[in-house]
Amino acid sequence: MNQEDLKNVFAVETFHPQRIHLLNGATFEVRHPDAILISPRFSAVLVGDSIQVISNVHINHIEPIADGV
C-alpha cells in the first residue's frame, strides 16, 4: 500500500478505527489517529506500550473496526 493511500485512510479529519492486515497474517488495530505514523516506505503503529514498524508493501488490506468491538 502506498503512503498516500494510508494517509487517506488514517486522516485525522475523517478518522475511524481500522484494522491493518499484513501479508503474513498479522493484524494491528489503530483506534486513534495519533497511534500511527506513516512514511513513504514504513509505518509505525503504537501497540500497547510498544511501537511496531511495518513495511507499507506488506500491508494486504485495511478494514474498519465496528464501534464497540
N, C-alpha and C positions, 0 to 999 in steps of 0.2 A: 504494500500500500504506500502511496507517496505522501509526502509531507502536507501538501495542500488538502488532500482528501481527509487526512487525520485532523488537520486544523478545522476543517468544516464540521466534522463530526463532534469535536470537543470544544467548539466555540462557546465562550462564556455567555454570550447573549442568548443563545438557543440551547444551552446545555440540558441534557437528560442523561441519567446514569446509563452506562454502556458496559458490555462485557466484550473484552478482546479475546479472540480465539487465535492461537498460533498454529502453524503447520504441524508442530509436534504434539498437538492435543492439549497443551497447557492453556489455561484461561486466567484472565485478570479482570477484576471488576474495578471500574472507575466511577465512583459515586459523587465526585466533586471535581470541578474543572481545575482546581489547584493540585489535584493528585496526579497530573500527567504533564510532562514536559516533552515537546516534540521538536526534533531537529531533522535535517534533511535525510539522515540515514538511520537514526536511532530514536527511540522514545524511552523515557524514564517514567516508570509507574510506581507510585507510592503504595506499598502493600504492607499494612500494619505499621511496624516500626522500621521497615527496610525499603530500599529502592531497588526495583528490578529494571535492568536496562535490556531492552529488546530491540532487535533489528526490525526496521519497518517492513523489509521484504519478507519477514517470517510471519507477518500478520495475515491470516487466512480470511477472516471476516470479523465484523463487529456487529453486535446485536444489542438492541435496547434492553434494559433490565426493567421488568414490570415494577411499578410502585409497590412498596411494601414487601418485596421479595429479597 
